[in-house]
Amino acid sequence: MNELLQRRQRGQGTVEYVGLILLVALLMVGVVASMKGFQGTQGLELAETIVDKIRAAVNQVTFK
């Protein structure tokens, strides 16, 4: 019984991670869509910074 409860809790954690990833992805789509008409090097710098931060966050995730 206890093992079943632990499996359910692990599954719940996975669902929460997927939800968080989807939320961040939607946020990023909104940022990109709002910057579509923006021109200049500042836009590229911002995009590179965002991508670097996302990569760093993904690299820190560990699965047990």
Backbone as JSON, one array per atom type, in Angstrom:
{
  "sequence": "MNELLQRRQRGQGTVEYVGLILLVALLMVGVVASMKGFQGTQGLELAETIVDKIRAAVNQVTFK",
  "N": [[0.82, -1.2, 0.0], [1.88, 1.26, 0.86], [3.9, 1.51, -1.01], [2.46, 1.86, -3.37], [1.32, 4.36, -2.89], [3.64, 5.94, -2.88], [4.44, 5.68, -5.54], [2.33, 6.98, -6.83], [2.72, 9.58, -5.88], [5.21, 10.16, -7.03], [4.47, 10.17, -9.7], [2.76, 12.36, -9.67], [4.57, 14.43, -9.23], [5.9, 14.4, -11.67], [3.87, 15.24, -13.39], [3.54, 17.83, -12.43], [6.03, 18.96, -13.1], [5.87, 18.84, -15.9], [3.7, 20.53, -16.34], [4.79, 22.94, -15.4], [6.87, 23.3, -17.24], [5.36, 23.62, -19.58], [4.03, 25.99, -18.94], [6.18, 27.83, -18.81], [7.02, 27.63, -21.45], [4.79, 28.71, -22.81], [4.9, 31.3, -21.83], [7.32, 32.12, -22.97], [6.66, 32.01, -25.68], [4.82, 34.08, -25.77], [6.51, 36.27, -25.17], [8.23, 36.21, -27.38], [6.38, 36.64, -29.43], [5.5, 39.21, -28.79], [7.77, 40.67, -29.31], [8.09, 40.63, -32.0], [7.93, 42.72, -33.91], [10.06, 44.24, -33.13], [13.21, 45.68, -33.71], [16.78, 45.52, -34.0], [19.89, 45.28, -32.12], [19.45, 44.89, -29.46], [17.23, 43.25, -29.16], [18.21, 40.79, -30.1], [20.19, 40.32, -28.18], [18.61, 40.07, -25.89], [17.13, 37.78, -26.57], [19.19, 35.86, -26.74], [20.07, 35.87, -24.09], [17.78, 34.91, -22.77], [17.57, 32.32, -23.87], [19.99, 31.23, -22.98], [19.54, 31.26, -20.19], [17.38, 29.49, -19.99], [18.58, 27.13, -20.91], [20.51, 26.76, -18.89], [18.83, 26.34, -16.68], [17.51, 23.98, -17.45], [19.66, 22.23, -17.56], [20.23, 22.0, -14.87], [18.25, 20.42, -13.84], [17.6, 17.37, -12.31], [16.84, 13.93, -12.37], [15.61, 11.58, -10.15]],
  "CA": [[0.0, 0.0, 0.0], [2.77, 2.4, 0.95], [4.62, 1.6, -2.29], [1.52, 2.43, -4.33], [1.22, 5.79, -2.58], [4.88, 6.58, -3.32], [4.41, 5.74, -7.02], [1.39, 8.05, -7.2], [3.35, 10.87, -5.59], [6.24, 10.39, -8.05], [3.74, 10.53, -10.91], [2.27, 13.72, -9.49], [5.72, 15.31, -9.45], [6.14, 14.47, -13.11], [2.81, 16.09, -13.95], [3.83, 19.21, -12.05], [7.14, 19.42, -13.93], [5.37, 19.05, -17.27], [2.89, 21.75, -16.29], [5.69, 24.07, -15.26], [7.55, 23.47, -18.52], [4.38, 24.19, -20.52], [3.8, 27.38, -18.55], [7.34, 28.6, -19.25], [6.99, 27.66, -22.92], [3.77, 29.68, -23.2], [5.44, 32.62, -21.52], [8.33, 32.43, -23.97], [5.95, 32.29, -26.94], [4.27, 35.43, -25.63], [7.61, 37.22, -25.27], [8.68, 36.24, -28.78], [5.32, 37.27, -30.24], [5.45, 40.65, -28.52], [8.98, 41.3, -29.83], [8.18, 40.35, -33.43], [8.19, 43.94, -34.66], [11.21, 44.94, -32.57], [14.42, 45.5, -34.5], [17.98, 46.02, -33.35], [20.72, 44.29, -31.44], [18.92, 44.63, -28.12], [16.34, 42.09, -29.26], [19.05, 39.6, -30.19], [20.83, 40.13, -26.87], [17.59, 39.56, -24.99], [16.83, 36.41, -26.97], [20.32, 35.02, -26.35], [20.05, 35.77, -22.63], [16.67, 34.03, -22.41], [17.93, 30.95, -24.25], [21.05, 30.8, -22.05], [18.93, 31.0, -18.88], [16.59, 28.26, -20.1], [19.53, 26.01, -20.98], [21.1, 26.58, -17.56], [17.8, 25.76, -15.82], [17.29, 22.59, -17.88], [20.85, 21.45, -17.18], [20.23, 21.79, -13.43], [17.21, 19.45, -13.46], [18.07, 15.99, -12.18], [15.79, 12.98, -12.08], [16.04, 10.55, -9.21]],
  "C": [[0.86, 1.25, 0.0], [3.53, 2.62, -0.36], [3.73, 2.22, -3.37], [1.38, 3.93, -4.13], [2.47, 6.54, -3.06], [4.91, 6.69, -4.84], [3.48, 6.85, -7.48], [2.01, 9.42, -6.98], [4.44, 11.17, -6.61], [5.58, 10.81, -9.36], [3.22, 11.95, -10.85], [3.38, 14.73, -9.71], [6.02, 15.49, -10.92], [5.12, 15.37, -13.78], [3.08, 17.55, -13.63], [4.99, 19.78, -12.87], [6.69, 19.71, -15.35], [4.53, 20.32, -17.33], [3.75, 23.0, -16.2], [6.43, 24.35, -16.57], [6.6, 24.08, -19.55], [4.1, 25.66, -20.21], [4.95, 28.28, -19.01], [7.36, 28.72, -20.77], [5.96, 28.68, -23.41], [4.23, 31.11, -22.94], [6.46, 33.05, -22.58], [7.69, 32.74, -25.33], [5.37, 33.69, -26.9], [5.34, 36.5, -25.76], [8.07, 37.35, -26.71], [7.64, 36.92, -29.65], [5.27, 38.78, -30.01], [6.66, 41.38, -29.09], [9.11, 41.16, -31.35], [8.52, 41.6, -34.25], [9.41, 44.71, -34.19], [12.46, 44.65, -33.39], [15.61, 46.05, -33.71], [18.71, 44.92, -32.61], [20.21, 43.98, -30.03], [18.0, 43.41, -28.11], [17.13, 40.79, -29.33], [19.73, 39.3, -28.85], [19.83, 39.55, -25.87], [17.26, 38.1, -25.3], [17.95, 35.46, -26.54], [20.36, 34.81, -24.83], [18.95, 34.81, -22.17], [17.02, 32.58, -22.7], [19.01, 30.41, -23.31], [20.48, 30.45, -20.68], [18.11, 29.71, -18.9], [17.51, 27.05, -20.14], [20.14, 25.72, -19.61], [20.09, 25.92, -16.62], [17.55, 24.3, -16.16], [18.47, 21.72, -17.47], [20.89, 21.17, -15.69], [19.21, 20.75, -12.97], [17.82, 18.06, -13.42], [16.88, 15.12, -11.81], [16.33, 11.89, -11.19], [15.28, 9.26, -9.41]]
}
